[in-house]
Structures are given as C-alpha cells and as structure tokens.
Amino acid sequence: MTQDKPLLGIILMLGFCIVAPMGDALAKVLGQSVPLGQLLLVRFAIQAVILIPLVWATKRTWRMHGRVMKLTVVRTILHIFGIGMMFTALQYLPLADAVAIAFVMPFIMLLLGKYVLGEEVGSRRLIACIAGFIGTLLVVQPSFVQVGWPALLPLGVAVNFSFFMLITRQIAKETDPIGLQAVSGVMAVGIMLPLLLVTSGMDINVLTLIAPSGFEWGLLWAIGILGTLAHLLMTWSLRFAPSATLAPMQYLEIPIATIIGFLVFQDLPNGLAAVGIAITIGASVYIILRERATSRALQVNPAPV
C-alpha cells in the first residue's frame, strides 16, 4: 500500500492544474485549422500510444469483461463527447471562462448523488450548490450575449463528465486507472477512425480529414501528450494524498487558465464573469470542506450498522 506523502501529492496536483489548461490552449489554437473529429482521433490515438507500452512494462491489469467492459465503452463515448464539447467551446469563449463554467461539475455531482444514487445531501450543501450555480450563470451571461449557444457548451461538458465520473466510480475498484485509460484510448480510436472514414465524402466540416502541416502535427502531438500527462498527474497525486486534501487545489486551474489565456490570446474575464468565478470557487471549496468535516465526524463517531 502506498504511504501518504501529502506534499508530493500537492505538487503533482499543481502540475495537473498547469498542464491541463496548456492542453486546452493548444486545442483552442488548433481548432481554427484542424477539424474537430481529426483532433479528437489524434488526441486519443496518442493517449493509446503512450499508455499501452506503460501498461505492458508495468504488467498492469487491462483485460475487461462483461459489465466492466460495457461501462468502459459508455465511459469512452462520454469522454469523446466531453472533450469534443470543450474543444468546440474554446473556439468561441476565452479559456478562463470555458474552464470556469465547466467547474459547475461538483454541484452536478452532488445533485446526481442525491437524486440518482440516493446519497444524503444536507441543506447547507444544497444552498452552496445554488450559490455555485448562480456564480456559473454570471460567467455564462456575458459570454452568451457575445457568442450565443456555444457559451452553454461548458455546461454540457460539466453534465457529461458528471456521468463520466459516476461510471468511473462504478468500475474504479475493478480496474487499474492507467490500464483503463489505455483501453479507453484504443476504444476511442476504434470509434472515431471508422466514423471519419465513412463521413469523409459527406462534406461535414467537423468530420473531414485534412493533411496537417508539420507545425500542426507538432501541436497535435503536444495536445495528446499534455492530455495524457494531465490524467497521469491527477492519478498519481491521488496515490500520495487524500482527495479531500487535493480537491480544493483543482480550482487553481481557473487562475492558471486566466494567465495562459491572457498570455496566448490576450483574453481576460470581464467584471461580471470574474465575480461569478469567485462565487463558484467559494461555493465549491465550501462543499469540499463540508465533505471533509462530515467524513472526519463519521470517523470519530461512526454511524451504527
């Protein structure tokens, strides 16, 4: 069993918060010239190319059967749609706004836990959910006025990845995380490649295939590597520190995305969006701290069985 090393876990999570928006920034650049379908195909193909040798070298479990295999297929489809919606949103929204809106996911997860899994959710956490959603609406509102419906895409990303996480919870104890991502990369290629080949003559812009330039190939490889590295950093961070310690740190991704967005695209959230981002972060951190306090209370005074 891996011994907890909180400082190492925090450093790895900080790495995730830096690497993930860097990948999003490259997707925003490439989305202007490379069709979405091809971008997704290469993103998942590189994930498979990187992780399959790692799975073999470390003798990790990757074989799946029955229920786990079916849920992994659904999870992979959700992953494709989630990344596809995020890459599309980045063509219309500032990087920080898109990332901040997608961070409504903790509230959706809490509500899904209550109404889908039957988990107990207290009134204070529900109030925090409402506050966080209001904060998200403050970020969406100016973006919606400027670009219309694409401003809602990060909300779709949040809903999508909430179900993605629910499925991951269902199979987490029966799969190795790196093996799962390797298999998911292969599955995604198996879905995207036939789709792109079938639609290649149908003049569907997002599903066409082009011959990228050398520079574009370099960026495509960078997106695949950064996406895979971000997942590994998050996975490894959770090996060395509890999720309750690391979860508040994930919100560092928003200011880091703001800095990267300004440096690369000269984009900054306007005043209303900045207020909304602050409310969303505050409500989310409250939920995380509340969950931590509840967990500690249960450890001290376990519920009777």
C-alpha positions as CSV (number, residue, x, y, z in Angstrom):
1,M,0.0,0.0,0.0
2,T,1.4,3.4,-1.0
3,Q,2.3,5.6,2.0
4,D,0.7,9.1,2.0
5,K,3.0,11.9,1.0
6,P,0.8,15.0,1.0
7,L,3.5,17.4,-0.2
8,L,4.2,15.2,-3.2
9,G,0.5,14.8,-3.9
10,I,0.0,18.5,-3.8
11,I,3.0,19.1,-6.2
12,L,1.6,16.5,-8.7
13,M,-1.9,18.1,-8.5
14,L,-0.3,21.6,-9.1
15,G,1.3,20.0,-12.2
16,F,-2.1,18.9,-13.4
17,C,-3.5,22.4,-12.9
18,I,-0.7,23.8,-15.1
19,V,-0.7,21.1,-17.8
20,A,-4.5,20.7,-18.3
21,P,-5.1,24.4,-19.4
22,M,-1.9,24.3,-21.5
23,G,-3.5,21.4,-23.5
24,D,-6.8,23.4,-23.7
25,A,-4.9,26.4,-25.0
26,L,-3.3,24.3,-27.8
27,A,-6.7,22.9,-28.7
28,K,-8.0,26.5,-29.0
29,V,-5.2,27.3,-31.4
30,L,-5.5,24.1,-33.5
31,G,-9.3,24.2,-33.6
32,Q,-9.0,27.1,-36.1
33,S,-7.4,24.9,-38.7
34,V,-7.8,21.2,-37.8
35,P,-11.3,19.6,-37.9
36,L,-12.7,18.6,-34.6
37,G,-13.0,14.9,-35.5
38,Q,-9.4,14.6,-36.6
39,L,-8.3,16.5,-33.5
40,L,-10.1,14.0,-31.2
41,L,-8.8,11.0,-33.2
42,V,-5.2,12.1,-32.8
43,R,-5.7,13.1,-29.1
44,F,-6.9,9.6,-28.2
45,A,-4.5,7.8,-30.5
46,I,-1.6,9.4,-28.8
47,Q,-3.1,8.5,-25.4
48,A,-3.1,4.9,-26.5
49,V,0.4,5.0,-28.0
50,I,1.8,6.4,-24.7
51,L,-0.1,4.2,-22.2
52,I,-0.1,0.8,-23.9
53,P,3.7,0.3,-23.5
54,L,3.4,1.6,-20.0
55,V,0.7,-1.0,-19.2
56,W,2.8,-3.8,-20.7
57,A,6.1,-2.6,-19.0
58,T,4.4,-2.4,-15.5
59,K,2.3,-5.6,-16.0
60,R,-0.9,-3.7,-15.1
61,T,-4.4,-5.2,-15.5
62,W,-6.1,-4.1,-18.7
63,R,-8.4,-7.0,-19.6
64,M,-12.1,-6.3,-19.1
65,H,-15.2,-8.5,-19.4
66,G,-19.0,-8.2,-19.0
67,R,-20.3,-5.3,-17.0
68,V,-17.0,-3.5,-16.7
69,M,-16.4,-3.7,-20.5
70,K,-19.9,-2.3,-21.3
71,L,-19.4,0.5,-18.8
72,T,-16.0,1.3,-20.2
73,V,-17.5,1.7,-23.7
74,V,-20.1,4.1,-22.4
75,R,-17.4,5.9,-20.4
76,T,-15.2,6.2,-23.5
77,I,-18.2,7.6,-25.6
78,L,-18.8,10.2,-22.8
79,H,-15.1,11.1,-22.8
80,I,-15.2,11.7,-26.6
81,F,-18.3,13.9,-26.4
82,G,-17.0,15.8,-23.3
83,I,-13.6,16.7,-24.9
84,G,-15.3,17.4,-28.2
85,M,-17.7,19.9,-26.5
86,M,-14.8,21.5,-24.6
87,F,-12.7,21.9,-27.7
88,T,-15.7,23.4,-29.5
89,A,-16.4,25.8,-26.7
90,L,-12.8,27.0,-26.8
91,Q,-13.3,28.3,-30.3
92,Y,-15.9,30.8,-29.0
93,L,-15.0,31.5,-25.4
94,P,-12.0,32.9,-23.5
95,L,-10.0,30.0,-22.0
96,A,-10.7,31.1,-18.4
97,D,-14.5,31.4,-19.0
98,A,-14.8,28.0,-20.6
99,V,-12.8,26.3,-17.7
100,A,-14.7,28.2,-15.0
101,I,-18.2,27.3,-16.4
102,A,-17.2,23.6,-16.6
103,F,-16.4,23.8,-12.9
104,V,-20.1,23.6,-12.2
105,M,-19.4,19.8,-12.2
106,P,-19.1,19.5,-8.4
107,F,-22.6,20.8,-8.0
108,I,-24.0,18.5,-10.6
109,M,-22.2,15.6,-9.0
110,L,-23.7,16.4,-5.6
111,L,-27.2,16.6,-7.1
112,L,-26.7,13.3,-9.0
113,G,-25.5,11.7,-5.8
114,K,-28.7,12.8,-4.1
115,Y,-31.3,12.0,-6.8
116,V,-29.6,9.2,-8.7
117,L,-27.5,7.3,-6.0
118,G,-29.8,8.3,-3.1
119,E,-26.9,9.8,-1.1
120,E,-27.7,12.1,1.8
121,V,-27.2,15.8,1.0
122,G,-27.6,18.4,3.7
123,S,-29.4,21.8,3.3
124,R,-26.1,23.7,3.6
125,R,-24.6,21.8,0.7
126,L,-27.7,22.4,-1.4
127,I,-27.5,26.1,-0.6
128,A,-23.8,26.0,-1.7
129,C,-25.0,24.3,-4.9
130,I,-27.4,27.1,-5.6
131,A,-24.8,29.7,-4.9
132,G,-22.3,28.0,-7.2
133,F,-24.8,27.7,-10.0
134,I,-25.6,31.4,-9.7
135,G,-21.9,32.1,-9.9
136,T,-21.7,30.0,-13.1
137,L,-24.7,31.9,-14.6
138,L,-22.8,35.1,-14.0
139,V,-19.9,33.7,-16.1
140,V,-22.2,32.4,-18.8
141,Q,-24.3,35.5,-19.1
142,P,-21.8,37.9,-20.7
143,S,-20.4,35.0,-22.8
144,F,-24.0,34.1,-24.0
145,V,-24.6,37.7,-25.0
146,Q,-21.5,37.8,-27.1
147,V,-21.4,34.3,-28.7
148,G,-24.9,32.7,-28.2
149,W,-25.4,29.0,-27.6
150,P,-21.7,28.0,-27.7
151,A,-21.5,29.6,-24.2
152,L,-23.6,26.7,-22.9
153,L,-21.2,24.1,-24.2
154,P,-19.1,24.0,-21.0
155,L,-22.3,23.3,-19.0
156,G,-22.7,20.3,-21.3
157,V,-19.1,19.3,-20.5
158,A,-19.9,19.5,-16.8
159,V,-23.0,17.3,-17.2
160,N,-21.2,14.9,-19.4
161,F,-18.2,14.5,-17.1
162,S,-20.5,14.1,-14.1
163,F,-21.9,11.0,-15.6
164,F,-18.4,10.1,-16.7
165,M,-17.2,10.3,-13.1
166,L,-20.3,8.3,-11.8
167,I,-19.4,5.5,-14.2
168,T,-15.7,5.7,-13.2
169,R,-16.8,5.3,-9.6
170,Q,-18.7,2.2,-10.5
171,I,-15.7,0.5,-12.1
172,A,-12.8,2.1,-10.2
173,K,-12.3,-0.8,-7.8
174,E,-12.3,-3.4,-10.6
175,T,-9.8,-1.6,-13.0
176,D,-6.3,-0.1,-12.9
177,P,-6.6,3.6,-13.7
178,I,-3.7,3.6,-16.3
179,G,-4.9,0.4,-17.8
180,L,-8.4,1.9,-18.0
181,Q,-7.1,4.9,-19.9
182,A,-5.1,2.8,-22.3
183,V,-8.1,0.7,-23.2
184,S,-10.2,3.8,-23.4
185,G,-7.8,5.3,-25.9
186,V,-7.9,2.2,-28.1
187,M,-11.7,2.2,-27.9
188,A,-11.9,5.9,-28.8
189,V,-9.7,5.3,-31.9
190,G,-11.9,2.3,-32.8
191,I,-15.0,4.6,-32.7
192,M,-13.5,7.8,-34.3
193,L,-11.5,6.3,-37.2
194,P,-14.4,4.3,-38.9
195,L,-16.6,7.4,-38.3
196,L,-14.2,9.7,-40.0
197,L,-13.6,7.3,-42.9
198,V,-17.4,6.8,-43.5
199,T,-18.1,10.5,-43.4
200,S,-15.0,11.7,-45.3
201,G,-17.0,12.3,-48.5
202,M,-20.1,13.8,-46.9
203,D,-18.8,17.4,-46.6
204,I,-19.3,17.6,-42.8
205,N,-16.8,20.1,-41.7
206,V,-16.1,18.8,-38.2
207,L,-15.7,15.2,-39.5
208,T,-13.4,15.8,-42.5
209,L,-9.8,14.7,-42.7
210,I,-7.0,17.0,-43.8
211,A,-3.3,16.8,-44.2
212,P,-1.9,18.8,-41.3
213,S,1.3,20.8,-41.7
214,G,4.4,19.9,-39.8
215,F,3.7,22.6,-37.3
216,E,0.1,21.4,-36.8
217,W,1.4,17.8,-36.3
218,G,3.7,19.1,-33.6
219,L,0.7,20.8,-31.8
220,L,-1.4,17.6,-32.2
221,W,1.3,15.5,-30.6
222,A,1.6,18.2,-27.8
223,I,-2.2,18.0,-27.2
224,G,-2.1,14.2,-26.9
225,I,0.9,14.2,-24.6
226,L,-0.4,17.0,-22.4
227,G,-3.8,15.4,-22.1
228,T,-2.3,12.1,-21.2
229,L,0.2,13.6,-18.8
230,A,-2.6,15.7,-17.1
231,H,-4.5,12.5,-16.4
232,L,-1.4,10.7,-15.1
233,L,-0.5,13.6,-12.8
234,M,-4.0,13.6,-11.3
235,T,-4.0,9.8,-10.9
236,W,-0.5,9.8,-9.3
237,S,-1.5,12.7,-7.0
238,L,-4.3,10.7,-5.5
239,R,-1.9,7.9,-4.7
240,F,0.1,10.1,-2.3
241,A,-2.6,12.4,-0.8
242,P,-6.3,12.0,0.0
243,S,-8.9,13.6,-2.4
244,A,-10.1,15.9,0.4
245,T,-6.6,17.5,0.5
246,L,-6.3,17.8,-3.2
247,A,-9.8,18.8,-4.3
248,P,-9.6,22.5,-3.3
249,M,-6.3,22.7,-5.3
250,Q,-8.1,21.9,-8.6
251,Y,-9.5,25.4,-8.6
252,L,-6.1,26.7,-9.2
253,E,-6.7,25.6,-12.8
254,I,-9.0,28.7,-13.2
255,P,-6.5,31.4,-12.4
256,I,-3.8,29.5,-14.3
257,A,-6.1,29.2,-17.3
258,T,-6.7,33.0,-16.9
259,I,-2.9,33.7,-17.0
260,I,-2.4,31.3,-20.0
261,G,-5.4,32.8,-21.8
262,F,-4.1,36.3,-21.3
263,L,-0.5,35.4,-22.4
264,V,-1.6,33.5,-25.5
265,F,-4.8,35.1,-26.6
266,Q,-4.9,38.4,-24.6
267,D,-8.3,37.3,-23.1
268,L,-9.5,38.2,-19.7
269,P,-12.8,37.6,-18.0
270,N,-14.9,40.8,-17.7
271,G,-16.0,42.1,-14.3
272,L,-19.3,40.1,-14.1
273,A,-17.6,36.9,-15.1
274,A,-14.8,37.5,-12.5
275,V,-17.4,37.9,-9.8
276,G,-19.1,34.7,-11.0
277,I,-15.8,32.8,-11.0
278,A,-15.1,33.9,-7.4
279,I,-18.6,32.8,-6.2
280,T,-18.2,29.4,-8.0
281,I,-14.8,28.8,-6.4
282,G,-16.1,29.8,-3.0
283,A,-19.2,27.6,-3.1
284,S,-17.2,24.7,-4.4
285,V,-14.5,25.0,-1.7
286,Y,-17.2,25.2,0.9
287,I,-18.7,21.9,-0.4
288,I,-15.3,20.2,-0.3
289,L,-14.5,21.4,3.2
290,R,-18.0,20.4,4.3
291,E,-17.5,16.9,2.9
292,R,-14.1,16.7,4.7
293,A,-15.7,17.7,8.1
294,T,-18.5,15.2,7.6
295,S,-16.1,12.5,6.8
296,R,-14.0,13.2,9.9
297,A,-17.1,13.3,12.1
298,L,-18.1,9.9,10.8
299,Q,-14.6,8.5,11.6
300,V,-14.8,9.8,15.2
301,N,-18.5,8.8,15.7
302,P,-19.3,6.0,13.2
303,A,-22.9,5.5,12.3
304,P,-24.5,2.3,13.9
305,V,-25.0,-0.6,11.5
